[in-house]
Amino acid sequence: TDTTQPTSVDPELMALQNARIPKEYTIASVKVSGAAYLDTGIIASISGLQPGDKVMIPGTDAFAKAITNLWKQRLFSDAQVLITAVRDNLIDVELVIQERPKLG
């Protein structure tokens, strides 16, 4: 079974992806995935994204800044910001990171 493709797509997420008119959203939650060694709370803090932050979509550079903040630490080989859910004017954000290998 192919698990890389979603089985269903949230229509609100699709509408957000295709939005042309900026709308303000409030970050409801920030989740971190991919962390093996580092504390997820610290990673979220480094990103600068916090629940309660307001962002304009499209038009925000908050997610690009979060990725830049994570890259500056030189601890990660990959960093992405995903919007995982939309409810009215609330969004859930997930930071997907891949840590660099630890030196033994």
Helices and strands as residue ranges (DSSP letters): H 11-17, E 23-33, H 40-47, E 54-57, H 62-72, E 76-87, E 90-99
